[in-house]
């Protein structure tokens, strides 16, 4: 193998570190990045001792929507069927009936009416 014109006989192929978070296959070229960002900023900074409810990313995928939805389903997220997979997705907190646990949905935030959340 030649790297920048220098022959390196011990390297069989170049290592590719970018893998799709949905299907875990190697991403050829530029990955599709998704961020889960809240649209409302908090009034005060969060203390360093707190943990984030949702990791904002970025997460890298193939350009196929199915990879993103597979990743969302593996984390038990709901998906708003009025939206589409976009670069910035908005997290939607969904309280349970008993109020003890919290489930998350995601939406692109483009539409103005109520969300219609379905399993991803």
Secondary structure in CASP SS format (residue, H / E / C, confidence):
PFRMAT SS
TARGET T0000
AUTHOR 0000-0000-0000
METHOD secondary structure of the structure
MODEL  1
X C 1.00
X E 1.00
X E 1.00
X C 1.00
X C 1.00
X E 1.00
X E 1.00
X C 1.00
X C 1.00
X C 1.00
X C 1.00
X C 1.00
X C 1.00
X C 1.00
X C 1.00
X C 1.00
X C 1.00
X C 1.00
X E 1.00
X C 1.00
X C 1.00
X C 1.00
X C 1.00
X C 1.00
X C 1.00
X E 1.00
X C 1.00
X C 1.00
X C 1.00
X C 1.00
X C 1.00
X E 1.00
X E 1.00
X E 1.00
X E 1.00
X E 1.00
X C 1.00
X C 1.00
X C 1.00
X C 1.00
X C 1.00
X C 1.00
X C 1.00
X C 1.00
X C 1.00
X C 1.00
X C 1.00
X C 1.00
X C 1.00
X C 1.00
X C 1.00
X C 1.00
X C 1.00
X C 1.00
X C 1.00
X C 1.00
X E 1.00
X E 1.00
X E 1.00
X E 1.00
X E 1.00
X C 1.00
X C 1.00
X C 1.00
X H 1.00
X H 1.00
X H 1.00
X H 1.00
X H 1.00
X H 1.00
X H 1.00
X H 1.00
X H 1.00
X H 1.00
X C 1.00
X C 1.00
X C 1.00
X E 1.00
X E 1.00
X E 1.00
X C 1.00
X C 1.00
X C 1.00
X C 1.00
X C 1.00
X C 1.00
X C 1.00
X E 1.00
X E 1.00
X E 1.00
X E 1.00
X E 1.00
X E 1.00
X E 1.00
X E 1.00
X C 1.00
X C 1.00
X C 1.00
X C 1.00
X C 1.00
X C 1.00
X E 1.00
X E 1.00
X E 1.00
X E 1.00
X E 1.00
X E 1.00
X C 1.00
X C 1.00
X C 1.00
X C 1.00
X C 1.00
X C 1.00
X C 1.00
X C 1.00
X C 1.00
X E 1.00
X E 1.00
X E 1.00
X C 1.00
END
